[in-house]
Amino acid sequence: MEKFAVPKRNMILVCAGLAVIVLGYAMMAGGGSSDPSVFNPEIFSARRITVAPLLIIIGFAMEVAAIMSKPKKK
């Protein structure tokens, strides 16, 4: 039986990081207006300006940590 190149723990961390990145992009979406002449101040909410980009950065940091972490020896 061949061993997979990436341990199970690292793959779980990669999937968790990807989920955090997708959540960040989902939080950043929306806030537009169907009428281009109407301004919607919701595009400048703290969720879109601060929280979502921080989640994306944390997700990418999780990806790097998942790739770089060494597997535990038995």
Backbone as numpy.savetxt, mean C-alpha at the origin, in Angstrom:
# Nx Ny Nz CAx CAy CAz Cx Cy Cz
10.94 -33.13 -3.53 10.09 -31.94 -3.53 10.98 -30.70 -3.53
10.73 -29.80 -4.45 11.53 -28.59 -4.56 11.03 -27.54 -3.58
11.99 -26.78 -3.04 11.62 -25.69 -2.14 11.39 -24.42 -2.96
10.43 -23.65 -2.53 10.15 -22.38 -3.19 11.25 -21.38 -2.81
11.61 -20.48 -3.71 12.72 -19.57 -3.49 12.43 -18.57 -2.36
11.17 -18.24 -2.16 10.79 -17.27 -1.14 10.02 -17.99 -0.04
10.45 -17.84 1.20 9.74 -18.52 2.30 8.31 -18.02 2.48
7.50 -18.83 3.14 6.08 -18.51 3.34 5.90 -17.20 4.11
6.72 -16.99 5.14 6.63 -15.77 5.94 6.85 -14.52 5.08
7.84 -14.59 4.19 8.13 -13.44 3.33 7.00 -13.19 2.34
6.39 -14.27 1.82 5.29 -14.09 0.90 4.07 -13.47 1.57
3.85 -13.83 2.83 2.75 -13.21 3.58 3.02 -11.73 3.77
4.27 -11.37 4.08 4.62 -9.95 4.23 4.49 -9.20 2.91
4.85 -9.83 1.81 4.71 -9.19 0.49 3.23 -8.94 0.20
2.39 -9.92 0.47 0.95 -9.76 0.23 0.34 -8.69 1.14
0.80 -8.63 2.39 0.31 -7.60 3.31 0.74 -6.21 2.84
1.98 -6.09 2.38 2.44 -4.80 1.86 1.66 -4.38 0.63
1.37 -5.33 -0.24 0.59 -5.02 -1.42 -0.83 -4.57 -1.05
-1.40 -5.21 -0.05 -2.74 -4.83 0.41 -2.74 -3.40 0.99
-1.68 -3.03 1.71 -1.58 -1.68 2.27 -1.44 -0.66 1.15
-0.66 -0.98 0.12 -0.50 -0.07 -1.02 -1.84 0.12 -1.73
-2.55 -0.95 -1.99 -3.86 -0.86 -2.66 -4.84 -0.05 -1.81
-4.81 -0.26 -0.50 -5.68 0.52 0.40 -5.35 2.01 0.32
-4.07 2.34 0.28 -3.66 3.74 0.17 -4.16 4.38 -1.11
-4.01 3.67 -2.23 -4.49 4.22 -3.50 -6.02 4.32 -3.51
-6.70 3.38 -2.90 -8.16 3.44 -2.84 -8.62 4.63 -2.00
-7.89 4.92 -0.91 -8.25 6.07 -0.08 -7.99 7.39 -0.80
-7.06 7.39 -1.73 -6.73 8.61 -2.45 -7.72 8.89 -3.58
-8.44 7.89 -4.02 -9.35 8.03 -5.16 -10.62 8.79 -4.78
-11.28 9.31 -5.80 -12.57 9.98 -5.60 -12.42 11.45 -5.28
-13.53 12.06 -4.90 -13.53 13.46 -4.52 -13.71 14.42 -5.68
-13.88 13.88 -6.86 -14.06 14.74 -8.02 -15.50 15.24 -8.13
-15.72 16.04 -9.13 -17.05 16.57 -9.37 -17.47 16.20 -10.79
-18.73 15.88 -10.97 -19.21 15.55 -12.31 -19.30 16.79 -13.20
-19.43 17.95 -12.58 -19.48 19.21 -13.32 -18.13 19.91 -13.16
-17.37 20.12 -14.25 -16.04 20.72 -14.12 -16.04 22.17 -13.64
-17.18 22.85 -13.69 -17.22 24.24 -13.24 -17.50 24.36 -11.74
-17.77 23.24 -11.08 -18.07 23.24 -9.64 -16.85 22.71 -8.89
-16.37 23.49 -7.90 -15.22 23.08 -7.11 -15.67 22.24 -5.93
-15.00 21.12 -5.72 -15.30 20.24 -4.60 -14.13 20.28 -3.62
-14.27 20.89 -2.46 -13.15 20.98 -1.51 -12.76 19.64 -0.89
-13.53 18.59 -1.15 -13.24 17.27 -0.61 -11.92 16.71 -1.15
-11.43 17.23 -2.28 -10.17 16.72 -2.82 -8.98 17.10 -1.94
-9.16 18.06 -1.05 -8.08 18.48 -0.15 -8.28 17.97 1.27
-8.98 16.86 1.44 -9.20 16.32 2.78 -7.90 15.72 3.31
-7.80 15.62 4.62 -6.59 15.07 5.26 -6.38 13.62 4.86
-7.46 12.91 4.59 -7.33 11.51 4.18 -6.58 11.39 2.86
-6.88 12.27 1.91 -6.25 12.21 0.59 -4.87 12.85 0.56
-4.65 13.84 1.39 -3.39 14.58 1.36 -2.34 13.95 2.27
-2.74 13.37 3.40 -1.78 12.90 4.39 -1.84 11.39 4.61
-2.99 10.87 4.94 -3.10 9.47 5.35 -2.81 8.52 4.19
-3.40 8.74 3.04 -3.22 7.83 1.92 -1.76 7.76 1.44
-1.07 8.89 1.25 0.34 8.78 0.86 1.21 8.10 1.92
0.90 8.32 3.20 1.66 7.63 4.24 1.44 6.12 4.18
0.21 5.70 3.92 -0.06 4.27 3.78 0.70 3.67 2.60
0.77 4.41 1.52 1.49 3.92 0.35 2.98 3.78 0.65
3.56 4.76 1.32 4.97 4.70 1.68 5.23 3.54 2.65
4.35 3.36 3.62 4.48 2.24 4.57 4.38 0.91 3.82
3.48 0.83 2.85 3.34 -0.40 2.07 4.60 -0.72 1.28
5.21 0.29 0.66 6.45 0.05 -0.07 7.59 -0.32 0.88
7.62 0.26 2.06 8.63 -0.11 3.05 8.43 -1.56 3.50
7.17 -1.97 3.64 6.89 -3.37 3.99 7.36 -4.31 2.88
7.20 -3.90 1.63 7.66 -4.71 0.51 9.18 -4.89 0.56
9.89 -3.81 0.79 11.36 -3.89 0.87 11.78 -4.78 2.03
11.13 -4.62 3.17 11.47 -5.43 4.34 11.16 -6.90 4.07
10.08 -7.19 3.38 9.71 -8.58 3.08 10.71 -9.22 2.13
11.19 -8.46 1.18 12.15 -9.00 0.22 13.52 -9.18 0.86
13.92 -8.25 1.70 15.28 -8.25 2.24 15.44 -9.13 3.49
14.36 -9.49 4.16 14.50 -10.24 5.40 14.94 -11.68 5.10
15.85 -12.16 5.94 16.37 -13.52 5.78 15.44 -14.50 6.46
15.32 -15.67 5.89 14.48 -16.69 6.55 15.16 -17.19 7.82
14.36 -17.61 8.78 14.90 -18.15 10.03 15.43 -19.55 9.79
16.58 -19.81 10.35 17.18 -21.14 10.21 16.60 -22.09 11.26
16.44 -23.34 10.87 15.88 -24.33 11.79 16.99 -25.07 12.49
